[in-house]
Amino acid sequence: MTRRLAFGIPPNSLDPIQQVKNLMQASQVSQPQITIPQLTPYIQFVEAKKSKNRVALKQLTGTSLHEELPAIVTWWLSNAVTSNAKTRERMTLLWHGHFATSIQKVIVSSLMANQNQLQRRYALESFSQLTHGISIDPAMMIWLDTIRNTSGAPNENFGRELMELFTFGVGNYTQSDVVSAARSFTGWRFNPTDLSFFIDPRLHDFGTKTFLGQSGTFNGDQIIDIILSTKASARFVAAKVFSHLAYPITPNDPIANSLAENFSPATTPISQLLTDIVSSNAFSSPQTLTGLTKEPFEYLVGALTALKIDPSTVPKNRVVAALRTLGQVPFLPPNVGGWPENRYFVSTSTTASRIEVINYLLKYADISAIEQAAPSTRVETATTFLNMAPLSQPTLSLLSQRVNDPKALIAAALAAPEYINA
């Protein structure tokens, strides 16, 4: 339970049950106070582009991608490692992949960091709050072209992905619904100075639209409300969260149907859905024990926490390089669908990559608990230290061969299936 809700338990912490209670309580803080690093404001990019100052724009872009991106990756990683609100951070990771947005198109690191804050703020609130917030988030508005959506030339990108990827999935809408959604989000803009949202009446389509069988002069907020009132959306979101915490299921799975009976994306806090999931028989099943492969970000947070490494002490570019080696750089998803999940991150090459990354990080690690243990107890100490699943005989044999070299033991343990798939 704690592995899934909180990136694992730090060494020498409380018993698991008490830890879960503490984590949930700490994560109920509605708006965690997390300071964003000093980053270049969006308005500077706008002014450079408006004045056609290509040199300044190139310099701003280079700074954002090569200096500020590593800074915000390390900032988030550090917060995930040190925060008491671990469950909120775990859910921030889920929503980061769910509402995938790439700095390759957005360019501006400050907008990406603001979106990450928004996902953190609403991570455990209602899915409605999160979705409405994302719909007017400047990074998302650039990423899916909402800022280019006009009544004269409706852009379908956000409206389509809102339904297909974000709220209820393929098969629950028609192309006509996509067109109506696109029309409803026309004229949505944000102020380049303070990033505040507004609707430009000159660019908004005030006409009647028909959407999911309902007709009216809908705007984007009403489109979202209509979607989130459906049972299809409840099943979709329930399946998404369960799949992130237990093992992959589809919205048509009986588990999703059962969770959706007491869950409404429009009103139910995500924290309540989490409680229902971890209380379910399915979550306590053997399939859940090894049902997920850690995403690279999750893997690194757990490893850094266990090894007592402060990410801010590791060179920022090496942090990004480590995540790139593992296959997942935050703020750089491969496409609008986000990162593939689960077994996508398991292969012979990724095992070698993990060992390479861990061998580097061990230079910063505190493994005194392993070093001080008698060689005969080091395997047991390491598995407890890393909060691993019960060991298979091959893994036990592999680790037992390394008891006289604590660093090699930890490196092998962190590359073992019982750590990766748990």
BELZIZI-V263134 format. One record per backbone hydrogen bond with DSSP energy under -1.0 kcal/mol. NH is the residue of the N-H (numbers start at 1). CO is the residue of the C=O. E is the energy in kcal/mol with one decimal. If there is no record, write none. Layout:
nh=NH co=CO e=E
nh=NH co=CO e=E
//
This chain:
nh=5 co=1 e=-2.2
nh=6 co=2 e=-1.8
nh=8 co=2 e=-1.5
nh=13 co=10 e=-1.1
nh=19 co=15 e=-2.5
nh=20 co=16 e=-2.4
nh=21 co=17 e=-1.9
nh=22 co=18 e=-2.5
nh=23 co=19 e=-2.8
nh=24 co=20 e=-2.6
nh=25 co=21 e=-2.0
nh=26 co=22 e=-2.8
nh=27 co=23 e=-2.3
nh=28 co=25 e=-1.1
nh=29 co=26 e=-1.1
nh=34 co=32 e=-1.2
nh=44 co=41 e=-1.2
nh=46 co=42 e=-1.8
nh=47 co=43 e=-2.6
nh=48 co=44 e=-2.0
nh=49 co=45 e=-2.3
nh=50 co=46 e=-2.7
nh=51 co=47 e=-2.1
nh=53 co=48 e=-2.5
nh=54 co=52 e=-1.4
nh=57 co=53 e=-2.4
nh=58 co=54 e=-2.5
nh=59 co=55 e=-2.1
nh=60 co=56 e=-2.7
nh=61 co=57 e=-2.5
nh=62 co=58 e=-2.5
nh=63 co=59 e=-2.4
nh=64 co=60 e=-2.3
nh=65 co=61 e=-2.6
nh=66 co=62 e=-2.5
nh=67 co=63 e=-1.9
nh=68 co=63 e=-2.7
nh=69 co=64 e=-1.6
nh=71 co=67 e=-1.2
nh=72 co=68 e=-2.4
nh=73 co=69 e=-2.3
nh=74 co=70 e=-2.3
nh=75 co=71 e=-2.2
nh=76 co=72 e=-2.3
nh=77 co=73 e=-2.6
nh=78 co=74 e=-2.9
nh=79 co=75 e=-2.0
nh=80 co=76 e=-2.6
nh=81 co=77 e=-1.9
nh=82 co=78 e=-2.5
nh=83 co=79 e=-2.7
nh=86 co=84 e=-1.5
nh=89 co=85 e=-1.9
nh=90 co=86 e=-2.6
nh=91 co=87 e=-2.3
nh=92 co=88 e=-2.0
nh=93 co=89 e=-1.9
nh=94 co=90 e=-1.5
nh=95 co=91 e=-2.6
nh=96 co=92 e=-2.1
nh=97 co=93 e=-1.7
nh=98 co=94 e=-2.3
nh=99 co=95 e=-2.7
nh=103 co=331 e=-2.8
nh=105 co=102 e=-1.1
nh=106 co=102 e=-2.1
nh=107 co=103 e=-2.4
nh=108 co=106 e=-1.7
nh=112 co=108 e=-1.4
nh=113 co=109 e=-2.5
nh=114 co=110 e=-2.0
nh=115 co=111 e=-2.1
nh=116 co=112 e=-2.0
nh=117 co=113 e=-2.0
nh=118 co=114 e=-2.2
nh=119 co=115 e=-2.5
nh=120 co=116 e=-1.8
nh=121 co=117 e=-2.8
nh=122 co=118 e=-2.1
nh=128 co=265 e=-1.6
nh=130 co=126 e=-1.8
nh=131 co=127 e=-2.7
nh=132 co=128 e=-2.9
nh=133 co=129 e=-2.2
nh=134 co=130 e=-2.6
nh=135 co=131 e=-2.1
nh=137 co=134 e=-1.4
nh=141 co=137 e=-2.6
nh=142 co=138 e=-1.8
nh=143 co=139 e=-2.7
nh=144 co=140 e=-2.7
nh=145 co=142 e=-1.1
nh=147 co=141 e=-1.7
nh=148 co=145 e=-1.6
nh=149 co=146 e=-1.7
nh=150 co=153 e=-1.0
nh=151 co=203 e=-1.6
nh=160 co=156 e=-2.8
nh=161 co=157 e=-2.3
nh=162 co=158 e=-2.9
nh=163 co=159 e=-1.2
nh=164 co=160 e=-3.2
nh=165 co=161 e=-1.9
nh=166 co=161 e=-1.9
nh=167 co=162 e=-1.5
nh=168 co=163 e=-1.5
nh=169 co=163 e=-2.2
nh=172 co=169 e=-1.2
nh=178 co=174 e=-1.6
nh=179 co=175 e=-2.2
nh=180 co=176 e=-2.2
nh=181 co=177 e=-2.5
nh=182 co=178 e=-2.6
nh=183 co=179 e=-2.3
nh=184 co=180 e=-1.6
nh=185 co=181 e=-1.3
nh=186 co=183 e=-1.0
nh=187 co=149 e=-2.6
nh=188 co=185 e=-1.3
nh=189 co=198 e=-2.7
nh=191 co=196 e=-3.1
nh=195 co=191 e=-2.0
nh=198 co=189 e=-2.6
nh=200 co=187 e=-3.0
nh=203 co=200 e=-1.8
nh=209 co=216 e=-3.3
nh=211 co=214 e=-3.5
nh=214 co=211 e=-2.1
nh=216 co=209 e=-2.2
nh=218 co=216 e=-1.6
nh=220 co=184 e=-1.3
nh=223 co=219 e=-1.8
nh=224 co=220 e=-2.2
nh=225 co=221 e=-2.2
nh=226 co=222 e=-2.3
nh=227 co=223 e=-2.2
nh=228 co=224 e=-2.6
nh=230 co=227 e=-1.8
nh=234 co=230 e=-1.5
nh=235 co=231 e=-2.6
nh=236 co=232 e=-2.1
nh=237 co=233 e=-2.7
nh=238 co=234 e=-2.2
nh=239 co=235 e=-2.5
nh=240 co=236 e=-1.9
nh=241 co=237 e=-2.4
nh=242 co=238 e=-2.6
nh=243 co=239 e=-2.5
nh=244 co=240 e=-1.2
nh=245 co=241 e=-1.3
nh=246 co=242 e=-2.8
nh=253 co=250 e=-1.9
nh=257 co=253 e=-2.1
nh=258 co=254 e=-2.5
nh=259 co=255 e=-2.5
nh=260 co=256 e=-2.3
nh=262 co=259 e=-1.1
nh=268 co=264 e=-2.4
nh=270 co=125 e=-2.3
nh=271 co=124 e=-1.8
nh=273 co=269 e=-1.4
nh=274 co=270 e=-2.5
nh=275 co=271 e=-2.0
nh=276 co=272 e=-2.4
nh=277 co=273 e=-2.3
nh=278 co=274 e=-2.8
nh=279 co=275 e=-1.3
nh=280 co=277 e=-1.3
nh=285 co=282 e=-1.2
nh=291 co=288 e=-1.1
nh=294 co=420 e=-2.8
nh=299 co=295 e=-3.3
nh=300 co=296 e=-2.8
nh=301 co=297 e=-2.5
nh=302 co=298 e=-2.4
nh=303 co=299 e=-2.4
nh=304 co=300 e=-3.0
nh=305 co=301 e=-2.4
nh=306 co=302 e=-2.4
nh=307 co=303 e=-2.6
nh=309 co=304 e=-2.7
nh=313 co=310 e=-2.5
nh=314 co=311 e=-1.4
nh=319 co=315 e=-1.6
nh=320 co=316 e=-2.1
nh=321 co=317 e=-2.2
nh=322 co=318 e=-2.3
nh=323 co=319 e=-2.1
nh=324 co=320 e=-2.6
nh=325 co=321 e=-2.5
nh=326 co=322 e=-1.9
nh=327 co=323 e=-1.1
nh=328 co=323 e=-2.7
nh=332 co=329 e=-1.8
nh=338 co=335 e=-2.0
nh=344 co=341 e=-1.1
nh=345 co=342 e=-2.1
nh=346 co=343 e=-2.0
nh=351 co=347 e=-1.9
nh=352 co=348 e=-1.8
nh=353 co=349 e=-2.0
nh=354 co=350 e=-2.4
nh=355 co=351 e=-2.0
nh=356 co=352 e=-2.1
nh=357 co=353 e=-2.5
nh=358 co=354 e=-3.0
nh=359 co=355 e=-2.5
nh=360 co=356 e=-1.4
nh=361 co=357 e=-2.4
nh=362 co=358 e=-2.2
nh=363 co=360 e=-1.4
nh=364 co=361 e=-2.3
nh=366 co=307 e=-2.7
nh=371 co=367 e=-2.4
nh=372 co=368 e=-2.8
nh=377 co=374 e=-2.5
nh=381 co=377 e=-2.6
nh=382 co=378 e=-2.8
nh=383 co=379 e=-2.3
nh=384 co=380 e=-1.9
nh=385 co=381 e=-2.8
nh=386 co=382 e=-2.2
nh=388 co=383 e=-2.5
nh=389 co=418 e=-2.1
nh=396 co=392 e=-2.6
nh=397 co=393 e=-2.5
nh=398 co=394 e=-2.4
nh=399 co=395 e=-2.8
nh=400 co=396 e=-2.3
nh=401 co=397 e=-1.2
nh=402 co=399 e=-1.9
nh=405 co=402 e=-1.8
nh=409 co=405 e=-2.5
nh=410 co=406 e=-2.5
nh=411 co=407 e=-2.5
nh=412 co=408 e=-2.3
nh=413 co=409 e=-2.3
nh=414 co=410 e=-2.5
nh=416 co=413 e=-1.1
nh=419 co=416 e=-1.6
nh=420 co=416 e=-2.4
nh=421 co=417 e=-3.0
//
